[in-house]
Amino acid sequence: MDLRIFTEPQQGASYDTLLAVAKATEDLGFDAFFRSDHYLRMGSGDGLPGPTDAWVTLAGLARETSRIRLGTLMTAATFRLPGVLAIQVAQVDQMSGGRVELGLGAGWFEEEHRAYGIPFPKEKFSRLEEQLAIVTGLWATEPGKSFSYEGEFYQLVDSPALPKPAQAKVPVVIGGHGATRTPRLAARYADEFNIPFASIETSERQFGRVRAAVEEIGRDAGELVYSNALVACVGRDDAEVARRAAAIGREVSELKENGLAGTPAEVTDKLGRFAETGSTRCYLQILDLTDLDHLELIAAQIQPQLS
């Protein structure tokens, strides 16, 4: 199972903090550094020094890292026009030498839209579907040809469909808990399906829905990567687990039930049970971005057991 580091900078992190985590991610042998795409802190606290933009951050990290994959869980479709997003992601992919992945979701946090004057439409899922069609269509258009699209929400006329990403195919990550529309959308556009913050039983059920939807349109269900995103709180002993839980304002019992919490042996065992559902990748949500010893512990005592 691949382990990726997943951050939530809206809770309070500067670019320099994110750079330190990304460099540790690379140095410690993790597969990738991903971040959320939010502009407002959730829960209590001040969120200082304030939000950072996901794709601005990844552009910077593209030039300051050399190996790790870089991406979003999930870019909010409400934040960006699809043509602009296609340009941004292609440019960052070029800047990274072809290491970018695009997680794209409908957007859901209405309060952050109000806070920064971003429209929050009712038809979010339908807009997401059109965005996926446009972004992937622009990238897939042969050089020298143009791309046009006539949708309910977006229209493109004779776009030169430039620039192109460095990769022949930028991996697209789609995720969620929806029982019908989400699996169908993943079947059509996804290279990876991610289920966030779900139990082993829920993961297995949702992966099954996605596999069925993929096969229904004639794709091989094995083409997709199936992954989880789970909060991580690992300690060498119970006291260290409790200290890390307190630092992120969570209870150990809740973290053990809903995430990956405990000693390295406990967490490795639980990851193994997720692997039995078909999950081959886990995004470890790291909420205390100043605790790089946490990453070192996971890299030293969990990662080797999964490879």
Stockholm file with secondary structure:
# STOCKHOLM 1.0

chainA/1-307         MDLRIFTEPQQGASYDTLLAVAKATEDLGFDAFFRSDHYLRMGSGDGLPGPTDAWVTLAGLARETSRIRLGTLMTAATFRLPGVLAIQVAQVDQMSGGRVELGLGAGWFEEEHRAYGIPFPKEKFSRLEEQLAIVTGLWATEPGKSFSYEGEFYQLVDSPALPKPAQAKVPVVIGGHGATRTPRLAARYADEFNIPFASIETSERQFGRVRAAVEEIGRDAGELVYSNALVACVGRDDAEVARRAAAIGREVSELKENGLAGTPAEVTDKLGRFAETGSTRCYLQILDLTDLDHLELIAAQIQPQLS
#=GR chainA/1-307 SS CEEEEEECGGGTCCHHHHHHHHHHHHHTTCSEEEECCCSSCCSSSCCTTCCCCHHHHHHHHHHHCSSSEEEESCEETTTSCHHHHHHHHHHHHHHHTSCEEEEEECCCCHHHHHHHTCCCCSCHHHHHHHHHHHHHHHHHSCTTCCEEEECSSCEEEEECCCCCCSSSSCCEEEECCCSSHHHHHHHHHCSEEEEESCCHHHHHHHHHHHHHHHHHTTCCGGGSEEEEEEEEEECSSHHHHHHHHHHTTCCHHHHHHHSEEESHHHHHHHHHHHHTTTCCEEEEEECCTTCHHHHHHHHHHTHHHHC
#=GC SS_cons         CEEEEEECGGGTCCHHHHHHHHHHHHHTTCSEEEECCCSSCCSSSCCTTCCCCHHHHHHHHHHHCSSSEEEESCEETTTSCHHHHHHHHHHHHHHHTSCEEEEEECCCCHHHHHHHTCCCCSCHHHHHHHHHHHHHHHHHSCTTCCEEEECSSCEEEEECCCCCCSSSSCCEEEECCCSSHHHHHHHHHCSEEEEESCCHHHHHHHHHHHHHHHHHTTCCGGGSEEEEEEEEEECSSHHHHHHHHHHTTCCHHHHHHHSEEESHHHHHHHHHHHHTTTCCEEEEEECCTTCHHHHHHHHHHTHHHHC
//
